[in-house]
Amino acid sequence: MIIKPITRLIKHIQKFSYKDLSSKLEVEGTNEISQLAASFNEMSLKLKKTLISKENIKTINKELTEENIKDWLTKIYNKKYLSKYLMYAEELAKINNSELSVIMCDIDFFKVVNDEYGHPMEDVVLQEVASIIEKNIRTEDLLDGMEEKNS
């Protein structure tokens, strides 16, 4: 009678070792094997919750990182990220004995858009310009937005 419960426990442990945390051992009675099975089920459930929490934390960290290095409106990298990226890119260019290019552009008469149409239209223009540029650069290129306030 003891062989069958131990065999079930071993099979469950093998599944568990292959990261199958969904199965649950049947607990029958109150003997030591049943107590072991109940403890194993509890441990399995706690581990599953911990892994889910860990994945949630990874997702939240990724979102926070994106929010910290990208502009909320245009979804392009911000000045803070550009500063770090340029230092890295410059070092990489030196190591590889290659060239590094930086292209800057300006939206002429942008203040007029704000003055005549207001902030909502200004936001639309910024989003569209960022989108057009992003669709027309290589995947290895970096698009960054640097604000300049003109009064």
QUIRAGI-V235912 format. One record per run of one state. SS is the DSSP state (hx for helix, st for strand, lp for the rest). FROM is the first residue (numbers start at 1). TO is the last residue. If there is no record, write none. Layout:
SS:FROM:TO ; SS:FROM:TO
This chain:
lp:1:1 ; hx:2:17 ; lp:18:31 ; hx:32:69 ; st:70:70 ; lp:71:76 ; st:77:77 ; lp:78:78 ; hx:79:95 ; lp:96:109 ; hx:110:117 ; lp:118:118 ; hx:119:135 ; lp:136:143 ; st:144:144 ; lp:145:151
